[in-house]
């Protein structure tokens, strides 16, 4: 997995497509100048000038992009992404110009039909040129290979330039123009849904009126591309975290949750499970480390998840509880995959990702446990990491319960889940306990500080993950507005007598768990104090769960049934340059930067002595994704430290493409790449294994 790290310049930029487009534009200028269609002709003139400028900027960026690659074999970074965007814009515009050339002599030709398409490309060309100028400025400030310009460029100043971008072309007629055709259709559906949902988000009406409005608005935004673009571009600038949580939870509505069962592989085990709260220990240099319960921000409660297995395996009955569909139970496997779902730390669950996890469980032929960790902003960092660490320790102590022999475990996830996976490995190394045997992270943010990078700048042309969405997720996960909580690097010490009191178990398996405990006990009855403690914790868990359900499941449901109360427009977000409280924004920026400096939030910022002990790491990046520079920078560091790391970068796929797996053959191919990388992770045998059972300071 070691890669050649010496990069060499690429051949000069091929200007052939630029030349063909310029000739075609000039041809249209000459033709329509004779027909006295001045406005139409002027748009072609502006576009011709813009293409010439784009060629210059693209050539400048192309010439320096090689300096920022992860290695000589993986040509990917935010600068290269810009070149891809320019190439696809040129190709897209050339297709339009050729259509006009072919149809302009027809008696049925109407210039007005194409006028808006040409005008949109004029606007888009200006924004792409603006992005190119900003990237050239970044490159001048950067050392070779430095993608994150910490202390070299002011993020807040760049934010002002960013908010001046006109995003309408990229939400409308150029939506997904850099993606494959099948995913362009998926992005159109998401765009229509977002515009429609935003109309109903604050609407208070009856069920019939709400349904009628939804049908009307979805049709309106499906037909009128420009109105949809206007709506979504405005929405992005003023979006709230509550809107994001609600919109990103739509795929967990009762109807949509049934879809994976209809179109995905059938599994013998696909059950929600609850890991019992019980005292756990992990081995550390001959000693035992007491594993703390998750306690930050919200009351302690059992960690939940969903267990996937293509066949029933011995031992799974104790956790799953459901009756087996076949009489035969297979023996435990030597491999286990612990999955963390994405969703920006603020939304979604294993149910949201079942659409591809079923396929993975069938292809990998091993148990797959996807954790349903508690979400921000109600439970910001370090709560999710605490739950993950507890669940990991529980699996290591109880491998048979999931049909695993306890040998090899790989931890991984997509987006925010990938971040948590790497953070878990770092925490294990820091505490001196057994780390996972491998890591997998797909399109994952690994540096959550407010630091400019080329791929992040290109969020201005991303309809799925614009920068505003990222900032809301970061603000929520960092817990800027929350009270101080225990640092994840110094685990909370829970007295063993308290651990013995807290025994909340899966309701489905309550009788089995009680029998097991009664056999292990000395027969003494619980004290009244223990009963009171259990009752208090149970009440707290119930209250918290009910509150989270009402906030993020019931409200989206009520939006469609017409029973919701009016939701108020929250106004401009805290990070907006037009914010009514610039001092608060300044404090928030500083607070986020301070919190995100933790290696458990930003694994890219971990010290070398910690990263140099990471297990084999497999990274899946995307050429057209805001997190690409995170992946490339992380791979560069691991290569420099001599750690096994593989970075694969896919093209024409957007952030979150795994959720579109059944609707796109290209997304399905990308999912197969993920499975291949996971197989490699399980098969990897280190040449010089490092003893992990040694505490490593931060």
C-alpha positions in Angstrom: 0.0 0.0 0.0 3.0 2.3 0.0 2.8 4.8 -2.8 5.4 6.7 -4.8 5.4 10.2 -3.4 7.5 12.0 -6.0 5.2 14.0 -8.3 6.1 15.3 -11.7 4.4 18.0 -13.8 1.5 17.0 -16.1 1.6 17.6 -19.8 0.4 21.1 -20.9 -3.4 21.6 -20.9 -5.1 20.3 -24.1 -6.8 23.4 -25.6 -8.6 21.5 -28.3 -12.1 21.6 -26.8 -11.7 25.3 -25.9 -10.8 26.0 -29.6 -13.8 24.1 -30.9 -16.1 25.9 -28.5 -14.7 29.3 -29.5 -15.2 28.6 -33.2 -18.8 27.5 -32.6 -19.5 30.6 -30.5 -18.0 32.8 -33.2 -20.1 31.0 -35.8 -23.3 31.8 -33.8 -22.2 35.4 -33.3 -21.8 35.9 -37.0 -25.1 34.2 -37.8 -27.3 36.0 -35.3 -25.6 39.4 -35.9 -27.2 39.3 -39.3 -30.7 38.6 -37.9 -30.7 41.7 -35.7 -31.2 39.6 -32.5 -28.9 41.9 -30.4 -29.5 40.4 -27.0 -29.0 36.9 -28.1 -25.9 37.9 -30.0 -24.5 39.8 -27.0 -24.8 36.7 -24.8 -22.7 34.8 -27.3 -20.1 37.6 -27.3 -19.9 37.6 -23.5 -19.6 33.8 -23.5 -16.8 33.9 -26.0 -14.8 36.3 -23.9 -15.5 34.2 -20.8 -14.3 31.0 -22.4 -11.0 32.7 -23.3 -10.5 33.8 -19.7 -11.5 30.3 -18.4 -8.9 28.7 -20.6 -6.2 31.0 -19.1 -7.2 30.3 -15.5 -7.6 26.6 -16.1 -4.2 26.4 -17.7 -2.6 28.2 -14.7 -4.2 25.9 -12.2 -3.5 22.8 -14.3 0.2 23.6 -14.3 0.5 23.6 -10.5 -2.1 21.0 -9.5 0.4 18.1 -9.5 2.1 19.6 -6.5 -0.9 18.9 -4.3 -1.6 15.2 -5.2 -1.6 12.5 -2.5 1.0 10.6 -4.5 2.3 10.1 -8.0 -0.4 7.5 -8.7 -3.4 9.3 -7.3 -4.0 12.5 -9.2 -6.6 14.2 -7.2 -7.0 17.5 -5.2 -9.2 20.6 -5.2 -7.2 22.2 -7.9 -7.7 19.3 -10.2 -11.4 19.3 -9.4 -11.5 22.9 -10.7 -10.0 21.7 -14.0 -12.7 19.0 -14.2 -15.4 21.5 -13.6 -14.1 23.8 -16.4 -13.7 20.9 -18.8 -17.3 19.7 -18.2 -18.6 23.3 -18.5 -16.9 23.7 -21.8 -18.3 20.3 -23.0 -21.8 21.2 -21.8 -21.7 24.6 -23.4 -20.4 23.2 -26.7 -23.3 20.7 -26.8 -25.8 23.6 -26.4 -24.1 25.7 -29.1 -24.1 22.8 -31.5 -27.8 22.3 -30.9 -28.4 25.9 -31.8 -26.3 25.6 -35.0 -28.3 22.5 -36.1 -31.7 24.1 -35.5 -31.2 27.8 -36.3 -32.1 27.4 -40.0 -35.4 25.7 -39.3 -38.6 27.7 -39.8 -39.6 26.5 -36.3 -36.5 27.8 -34.6 -37.2 30.3 -31.8 -34.2 32.1 -30.3 -36.2 32.7 -27.1 -36.2 29.0 -26.4 -32.4 29.0 -26.1 -31.9 32.5 -24.8 -32.2 31.5 -21.1 -29.8 28.6 -21.5 -27.2 30.8 -23.0 -27.8 33.5 -20.4 -27.4 31.0 -17.6 -24.0 29.9 -19.0 -22.9 33.5 -19.1 -23.6 33.8 -15.4 -22.0 30.5 -14.6 -18.9 31.3 -16.5 -18.4 34.4 -14.4 -18.8 32.4 -11.2 -16.4 29.7 -12.4 -13.8 32.4 -13.3 -14.2 34.0 -9.9 -13.5 30.6 -8.3 -10.5 30.2 -10.5 -9.1 33.6 -9.4 -9.5 32.6 -5.7 -7.8 29.3 -6.3 -4.8 31.0 -8.0 -4.6 33.3 -4.9 -4.7 30.2 -2.6 -1.9 28.5 -4.6 0.3 31.6 -4.2 0.0 31.4 -0.4 0.5 27.6 -0.2 3.6 25.6 0.1 3.9 22.5 -2.2 1.3 19.9 -1.1 -0.4 22.3 1.4 -4.1 22.2 0.7 -5.3 23.8 4.0 -4.1 27.4 4.4 -4.1 27.7 8.1 -3.1 31.2 9.2 -2.3 32.2 5.6 -5.7 33.2 4.4 -8.6 34.6 6.4 -11.6 32.3 6.3 -14.0 35.1 7.1 -12.7 37.3 4.3 -13.1 34.4 1.9 -16.6 33.8 3.3 -17.5 37.3 2.1 -16.3 36.5 -1.4 -18.0 33.1 -1.3 -21.4 34.6 -0.4 -21.2 36.8 -3.5 -21.3 33.7 -5.7 -24.5 33.5 -7.8 -25.5 29.8 -7.2 -28.7 29.9 -9.3 -27.1 28.3 -12.4 -25.9 25.3 -10.4 -29.3 24.8 -8.8 -31.1 25.1 -12.1 -30.1 24.5 -15.7 -26.6 23.4 -14.8 -27.7 21.2 -11.9 -25.3 18.3 -11.7 -23.6 19.0 -15.0 -20.4 17.5 -13.7 -22.1 14.2 -12.7 -23.1 11.1 -14.7 -26.6 11.2 -16.3 -28.2 8.8 -13.9 -27.2 10.9 -10.9 -28.2 14.1 -12.6 -31.8 12.7 -12.5 -31.3 11.8 -8.8 -30.1 15.4 -8.0 -33.1 16.9 -9.9 -35.4 14.8 -7.7 -33.6 16.0 -4.5 -33.7 19.6 -5.7 -37.4 19.4 -6.4 -38.0 17.8 -3.0 -35.9 20.5 -1.2 -37.8 23.4 -2.8 -41.2 21.7 -2.2 -40.3 20.9 1.4 -39.2 24.4 2.1 -42.7 25.7 1.0 -44.4 23.3 3.4 -41.8 23.6 6.2 -43.5 26.6 7.9 -47.0 25.9 6.6 -49.9 25.2 8.9 -52.8 23.6 7.2 -55.1 20.6 7.2 -54.0 17.2 5.8 -55.9 17.7 2.5 -54.6 21.2 2.0 -51.1 20.2 2.8 -51.2 17.3 0.4 -52.7 19.5 -2.3 -50.0 22.1 -1.8 -47.3 19.5 -1.9 -48.5 18.1 -5.2 -48.9 21.5 -6.6 -45.5 22.8 -5.5 -43.6 19.6 -6.6 -45.2 19.9 -10.1 -44.4 23.7 -10.2 -40.8 23.2 -9.3 -40.5 20.2 -11.5 -41.6 22.2 -14.5 -40.1 25.6 -13.8 -36.4 25.0 -13.5 -35.6 28.7 -13.0 -38.1 29.2 -10.2 -36.7 26.1 -8.4 -33.1 27.4 -8.8 -34.2 30.8 -7.4 -35.9 29.2 -4.4 -33.1 26.8 -3.5 -30.3 29.4 -3.9 -32.1 31.7 -1.6 -32.9 28.8 0.8 -29.2 27.8 1.1 -28.2 31.4 2.1 -30.7 31.4 4.9 -31.0 27.8 5.9 -31.3 26.7 9.5 -30.0 23.5 11.2 -33.6 22.5 12.1 -34.5 22.6 8.4 -31.5 20.5 7.5 -32.3 17.9 10.2 -35.9 17.7 9.0 -35.1 17.5 5.3 -32.3 15.0 5.7 -34.7 12.8 7.8 -37.4 12.5 5.1 -36.0 9.2 3.9 -37.0 7.8 7.4 -40.7 8.4 6.9 -42.7 5.2 7.2 -43.2 4.9 3.4 -39.6 5.5 2.4 -38.3 3.1 5.1 -40.0 0.3 3.3 -38.2 0.8 0.1 -34.9 -1.2 1.0 -37.0 -4.2 1.8 -38.6 -4.1 -1.6 -35.6 -3.5 -3.9 -32.5 -4.6 -1.9 -31.2 -8.1 -1.1 -33.1 -10.1 1.4 -31.2 -10.9 4.6 -31.9 -13.4 7.3 -30.9 -10.9 9.9 -31.8 -7.2 9.6 -32.9 -6.2 13.0 -32.7 -3.2 15.4 -30.7 -4.2 18.4 -29.8 -2.6 21.7 -26.5 -3.1 23.4 -27.1 -3.7 27.1 -25.5 -1.2 29.5 -23.1 -3.3 31.6 -19.6 -3.0 33.1 -17.0 -3.4 30.5 -13.2 -3.7 30.6 -10.5 -3.5 27.9 -7.0 -5.0 28.2 -4.2 -2.4 28.4 -0.6 -3.7 29.0 -1.7 -6.5 31.3 -4.1 -4.2 33.1 -7.8 -3.6 32.6 -9.3 -0.3 31.6 -12.8 0.4 32.8 -15.0 1.6 29.9 -17.1 4.5 30.9 -20.8 4.8 29.9 -21.7 7.6 27.4 -22.6 10.5 29.7 -22.0 13.8 27.9 -24.9 16.3 27.3 -27.9 13.9 27.6 -28.7 11.1 30.1 -27.0 7.7 29.8 -28.9 5.3 27.6 -28.3 2.1 25.8 -26.5 2.3 22.5 -28.7 1.2 19.7 -28.1 0.0 16.1 -29.1 -2.3 13.4 -27.5 -5.7 12.8 -27.2 -7.0 9.2 -26.2 -10.5 8.3 -26.9 -12.5 5.1 -27.3 -15.7 7.2 -28.2 -16.5 10.7 -25.1 -17.2 12.8 -24.6 -18.9 16.1 -24.9 -16.5 19.1 -27.0 -13.8 17.3 -30.3 -15.0 19.0 -29.3 -13.5 22.3 -29.1 -10.0 20.8 -31.6 -10.2 17.9 -34.3 -12.1 19.7 -36.5 -12.6 16.6 -37.2 -16.1 15.5 -34.8 -17.5 12.9 -36.2 -17.9 9.3 -34.2 -21.2 8.9 -33.3 -24.0 11.2 -29.6 -24.0 10.5 -27.3 -21.5 12.1 -23.9 -20.8 10.6 -20.8 -20.6 12.8 -19.4 -17.2 13.7 -17.2 -15.4 11.1 -13.6 -14.3 11.8 -14.4 -10.8 10.5 -16.8 -8.1 11.6 -17.6 -4.6 10.2 -18.7 -1.8 12.5 -20.4 0.9 10.5 -21.1 4.6 11.3 -23.7 6.3 9.2 -23.2 9.8 7.7 -25.6 12.7 8.0 -23.4 15.6 9.0 -23.5 14.5 12.7 -27.0 16.0 12.9 -29.3 13.7 11.0 -30.1 10.2 9.7 -29.7 6.7 11.2 -28.9 3.1 10.1 -32.4 3.0 8.6 -31.4 5.9 6.3 -28.4 3.9 5.0 -30.1 0.5 4.8 -30.4 1.1 1.1 -26.7 0.1 0.6 -25.9 -1.7 3.9 -28.1 -4.6 2.9 -26.0 -5.0 -0.3 -22.8 -4.7 1.6 -23.8 -7.4 4.1 -24.7 -9.7 1.3 -21.5 -9.1 -0.7 -19.1 -9.2 2.3 -20.8 -12.3 3.9 -20.1 -11.1 7.4 -22.0 -9.5 10.3 -22.4 -5.7 9.9 -23.5 -3.6 12.9 -24.5 0.0 12.1 -24.7 2.2 15.2 -27.5 4.6 15.8 -25.5 7.2 17.7 -27.0 10.2 19.3 -27.0 13.3 17.1 -26.1 16.9 17.5 -27.0 19.6 18.3 -28.9 18.1 21.2 -25.8 15.8 21.9 -22.7 17.4 20.4 -19.1 16.2 20.6 -18.0 14.0 22.4 -21.3 12.1 22.9 -21.3 10.2 19.6 -17.6 9.2 20.1 -18.4 8.0 23.7 -21.2 5.8 22.4 -19.0 4.5 19.6 -16.2 3.6 22.0 -18.6 1.9 24.4 -20.1 -0.1 21.5 -16.7 -1.1 20.2 -15.7 -2.3 23.7 -18.9 -4.2 24.0 -18.3 -6.0 20.7 -14.7 -6.9 21.7 -16.1 -8.3 25.0 -19.1 -10.0 23.4 -18.2 -11.0 19.9 -20.3 -14.2 19.9 -23.5 -12.1 20.3 -23.2 -10.7 16.8 -21.9 -13.9 15.2 -18.3 -13.0 15.2 -15.3 -15.0 16.6 -13.5 -11.8 17.8 -10.6 -11.9 15.4 -10.7 -9.0 12.9 -12.8 -6.0 13.1 -12.8 -3.0 10.7 -14.6 0.2 11.6 -15.8 2.6 8.9 -18.4 4.9 7.6 -19.3 7.6 5.1 -19.1 11.4 5.6 -19.4 12.2 9.4 -19.4 8.4 10.1 -15.9 8.2 8.6 -14.7 10.9 10.8 -16.0 9.1 13.9 -14.3 5.9 12.7 -10.9 7.5 12.5 -11.5 9.3 15.8 -12.3 5.9 17.5 -9.0 4.5 16.3 -7.1 7.5 17.7 -8.9 7.2 21.0 -8.0 3.5 21.3 -4.4 4.3 20.6 -4.4 7.2 23.1 -5.8 5.0 25.8 -3.5 2.1 24.9 -6.3 -0.5 24.1 -6.7 -2.7 21.1 -7.5 -0.5 18.0 -9.6 -1.7 15.1 -7.7 -3.9 12.6 -8.6 -1.5 9.8 -10.3 1.7 8.9 -12.6 2.7 6.1 -13.8 6.3 5.4 -15.8 7.4 2.4 -16.0 11.1 1.4 -15.1 12.1 5.0 -14.3 15.5 6.6 -11.2 15.0 8.6 -10.3 18.7 9.3 -13.3 20.5 10.9 -11.5 23.7 11.5 -12.6 26.8 9.6 -9.6 26.6 7.2 -9.8 27.4 3.5 -9.0 24.7 0.9 -9.7 24.4 -2.8 -12.3 21.7 -2.7 -14.2 23.5 0.0 -14.3 26.7 -2.1 -15.9 24.7 -4.9 -18.9 24.1 -2.6 -20.2 27.3 -4.3 -21.1 25.0 -7.3 -22.3 22.0 -5.2 -26.1 21.7 -4.9 -26.0 18.9 -2.4 -23.4 20.1 0.1 -22.9 23.9 -0.1 -20.6 25.5 2.4 -23.6 26.8 4.4 -24.7 23.2 5.1 -21.2 22.3 6.2 -20.9 25.2 8.6 -24.2 24.4 10.3 -23.1 20.7 10.8 -19.8 21.8 12.2 -21.3 24.4 14.5 -23.8 21.8 15.8 -21.3 19.0 16.3 -18.7 21.2 18.0 -21.4 22.2 20.5 -20.4 25.9 20.5 -23.5 27.0 22.3 -23.5 24.1 24.8 -22.1 24.1 28.3 -18.7 22.6 28.7 -18.6 18.8 28.7 -15.9 16.3 29.7 -13.1 16.1 27.2 -13.0 12.8 25.2 -9.3 12.5 25.7 -9.9 12.2 29.5 -12.6 9.6 29.8 -15.2 10.0 32.6 -14.4 7.7 35.5 -17.5 5.9 36.6 -17.4 4.0 39.9 -17.9 0.3 39.5 -20.7 0.2 42.0 -22.6 2.7 39.8 -21.9 0.6 36.8 -23.5 -2.4 38.5 -26.6 -0.4 39.2 -27.2 0.6 35.6 -28.5 -2.5 33.7 -30.8 -1.3 30.9 -31.3 -4.1 28.4 -33.0 -4.7 25.1 -36.7 -5.1 25.7 -36.9 -7.9 23.1 -34.5 -10.0 25.0 -35.3 -9.0 28.6 -36.1 -12.4 29.9 -32.9 -13.9 28.5 -30.8 -11.1 29.9 -32.4 -11.3 33.3 -31.8 -15.1 33.5 -28.2 -14.7 32.5 -27.7 -12.1 35.3 -29.5 -14.1 37.9 -27.3 -17.1 37.2 -24.2 -14.9 37.6 -25.3 -13.2 40.7 -25.0 -14.5 44.3 -28.8 -14.4 44.7 -29.0 -11.2 46.7 -31.9 -8.9 45.9 -31.3 -5.3 44.7 -31.5 -2.6 47.2 -34.2 0.1 47.1 -31.4 2.6 46.2 -30.5 0.5 43.1 -34.2 0.3 42.1 -34.6 4.1 42.5 -31.4 4.7 40.4 -32.7 2.5 37.6 -36.1 4.1 37.6 -34.5 7.6 37.5 -32.3 6.7 34.6 -35.1 5.0 32.7 -37.3 8.1 33.1 -34.5 10.3 31.9 -33.9 8.1 28.9 -37.6 8.0 28.0 -37.9 11.8 28.3 -34.8 12.4 26.1 -35.9 9.9 23.5 -39.4 11.4 23.4 -38.0 14.9 23.0 -35.7 13.9 20.2 -38.5 12.0 18.4 -40.8 15.0 18.6 -38.1 17.3 17.3 -36.8 15.3 14.4 -39.3 12.6 13.4 -42.8 13.9 14.4 -42.3 17.3 13.0 -41.5 16.1 9.4 -44.4 13.7 9.7 -46.7 16.6 10.8 -45.6 18.6 7.9 -47.4 16.1 5.6 -50.4 15.6 7.9 -51.1 19.2 8.4 -50.9 19.1 12.2 -47.7 21.1 12.7 -47.5 24.5 14.3 -46.1 27.4 12.3 -42.3 27.3 12.2 -40.7 30.7 12.2 -38.0 31.8 9.7 -34.8 31.9 11.9 -33.4 34.8 9.9 -29.8 34.9 8.6 -27.4 32.3 9.9 -24.7 33.1 12.4 -22.0 32.9 9.7 -23.6 35.3 7.2 -21.6 38.4 6.5 -24.9 40.3 6.8 -25.4 38.9 10.3 -27.1 41.3 12.7 -24.6 40.3 15.4 -21.1 40.4 13.8 -19.5 40.2 17.3 -21.3 36.9 18.0 -20.2 35.6 14.6 -16.6 36.5 15.5 -16.8 34.7 18.8 -18.4 31.7 17.2 -15.7 31.4 14.5 -13.0 31.5 17.2 -14.8 29.0 19.5 -15.3 26.5 16.6 -11.7 26.8 15.6 -10.6 26.1 19.2 -12.9 23.1 19.7 -12.1 21.6 16.3 -8.4 21.6 17.1 -9.0 18.3 19.0 -7.7 15.3 17.1 -10.9 13.5 18.0 -12.9 16.1 16.0 -10.3 16.8 13.3 -8.2 13.6 12.9 -6.1 15.3 10.3 -4.6 17.5 13.1 -3.5 14.6 15.2 0.2 14.5 16.1 2.6 12.3 14.1 3.2 9.9 17.1 -0.5 9.1 17.1 -1.0 8.9 13.4 2.1 6.7 13.0 0.3 3.9 14.9 -3.0 3.9 12.9 -4.1 0.6 11.5 -4.3 0.1 7.7 -6.5 2.9 6.4 -8.7 2.9 3.3 -10.0 6.2 2.0 -12.6 6.7 -0.8 -12.7 10.2 -2.1 -14.6 11.9 -4.9 -13.2 14.4 -7.4 -16.2 16.6 -7.0 -16.7 16.6 -3.3 -16.0 19.3 -0.6 -14.1 16.8 1.5 -11.6 15.7 -1.2 -8.8 17.9 0.2 -9.3 16.3 3.7 -8.8 12.8 2.2 -5.8 13.8 0.1 -4.1 15.6 3.0 -4.7 12.7 5.3 -3.3 10.2 2.8 -0.2 12.3 2.3 0.4 12.4 6.1 0.0 8.7 6.5 2.3 8.0 3.5 4.9 10.3 4.9 4.7 8.4 8.2 5.1 5.1 6.5 1.6 3.9 7.5 -0.4 1.6 5.2 -3.0 3.8 3.4 -4.9 3.4 0.2 -6.7 6.4 -1.4 -9.2 5.7 -4.3 -10.8 8.8 -5.9 -14.0 8.3 -8.0 -15.3 10.7 -10.7 -18.8 11.8 -11.6 -20.3 10.9 -8.2 -21.6 13.3 -5.6 -21.3 13.4 -1.8 -23.6 10.7 -0.4 -23.8 8.7 -3.7 -24.2 5.5 -1.7 -27.8 6.5 -0.9 -28.6 6.5 -4.6 -27.3 3.0 -5.2 -30.5 1.4 -6.5 -31.1 4.3 -8.9 -27.7 4.6 -10.6 -25.4 2.0 -12.1 -22.5 4.3 -11.5 -23.4 4.6 -7.8 -23.7 0.8 -7.7 -20.2 0.5 -9.2 -18.9 2.9 -6.6 -20.5 0.7 -3.9 -18.6 -2.3 -5.3 -15.4 -0.3 -5.0 -16.2 0.2 -1.3 -16.7 -3.5 -0.8 -13.5 -4.3 -2.6 -11.6 -1.9 -0.3 -13.2 -3.5 2.8 -12.1 -6.9 1.6 -8.6 -5.6 1.2 -8.8 -4.2 4.8 -9.7 -7.5 6.2 -7.1 -9.4 4.1 -4.2 -7.0 5.0 -1.3 -8.5 6.9 1.1 -5.9 8.3 4.8 -6.5 7.6 5.9 -4.8 10.8 3.0 -4.9 13.3 3.0 -2.3 16.0 2.1 -3.2 19.6 -1.1 -1.1 20.2 -1.3 -1.8 23.9 0.7 1.2 24.9 -0.8 4.5 26.0 0.0 7.3 23.5 -0.2 10.9 24.7 -2.1 13.4 22.6 
